[in-house]
Amino acid sequence: PIGSMESDEADILGLLVDEYEKKHYPIEAPDPIEAIKIRMEELQLRQVDLVDAIGSKSRVSEVLNRKRKLTVEMIRNLTRRLNLSSDLLINDYQLAS
């Protein structure tokens, strides 16, 4: 039951495990392009579905293939369209060479 000694011990153990995992097995946030691709997969979207947020089909392709950086306007639109944090999308990332 909640408030019992066993419940309190389980809560403490859970916190300790969480801290241990954060310290020894950190999971880095995906870069902006990976975040967009992950969200597209979750929402079952295709590149053409992002034309309204990014621009033309070719522009979407350039962004997703790391040939072009996201602009502030694209980030605003993608934040709304994909329900992603703008903090995640403003991070820097490498363009393809």
C-alpha positions in Angstrom: 0.0 0.0 0.0 1.0 3.6 -0.6 2.8 5.0 2.5 3.9 1.7 3.7 7.6 0.9 4.4 7.8 -1.3 1.4 6.3 1.4 -0.9 8.8 3.9 0.4 11.7 1.5 -0.1 10.5 0.8 -3.7 10.4 4.6 -4.4 13.9 5.1 -3.0 15.2 2.1 -5.0 13.6 3.4 -8.2 15.3 6.8 -7.7 18.6 5.2 -7.1 18.3 3.0 -10.2 17.3 6.1 -12.2 20.3 8.1 -11.1 22.7 5.2 -11.7 21.3 4.8 -15.3 21.6 8.5 -16.0 25.3 8.5 -14.8 26.5 5.2 -16.3 24.2 4.8 -19.4 23.3 8.3 -20.6 21.0 8.6 -23.6 21.8 11.7 -25.7 19.0 13.5 -27.4 18.8 13.0 -31.2 20.0 15.8 -33.4 17.3 17.9 -35.0 17.1 15.9 -38.3 17.0 12.6 -36.4 14.3 14.0 -34.2 12.2 15.0 -37.2 12.7 11.6 -38.8 11.7 9.8 -35.6 8.6 11.9 -35.2 7.7 11.4 -38.9 7.9 7.6 -38.3 5.7 7.9 -35.2 3.1 9.9 -37.0 3.4 7.8 -40.2 4.3 10.9 -42.3 6.1 11.0 -45.6 8.4 13.8 -46.8 5.5 15.3 -48.8 3.6 15.8 -45.6 6.2 18.4 -44.4 6.0 20.6 -47.5 3.6 23.0 -45.6 6.2 23.3 -42.8 9.5 23.4 -44.8 8.7 24.5 -48.3 8.8 22.5 -51.6 9.4 18.8 -51.9 13.0 19.4 -52.9 13.5 21.6 -49.9 12.2 18.9 -47.6 14.5 16.4 -49.2 17.5 18.8 -48.9 16.8 19.3 -45.2 16.2 15.6 -44.3 19.3 14.6 -46.3 21.4 17.3 -44.4 22.1 19.3 -47.5 20.4 22.4 -46.1 20.1 23.8 -42.5 16.8 24.4 -40.9 15.7 28.1 -40.8 13.9 29.8 -37.9 10.7 29.8 -39.9 11.0 26.0 -40.6 11.7 25.4 -36.9 8.6 27.3 -35.9 6.5 25.4 -38.5 7.9 22.0 -37.5 7.4 22.7 -33.8 3.7 23.1 -34.5 3.3 20.4 -37.2 5.2 17.7 -35.4 4.6 18.8 -31.8 8.4 18.9 -31.1 10.2 21.2 -28.8 11.9 24.1 -30.5 14.8 23.6 -28.0 15.4 20.3 -29.7 15.2 21.7 -33.2 17.5 24.7 -32.7 20.5 22.5 -31.8 23.4 22.6 -34.3 24.0 19.5 -36.5 26.4 18.5 -39.3 25.5 18.9 -42.9 26.4 16.1 -45.3 29.6 16.6 -47.2 
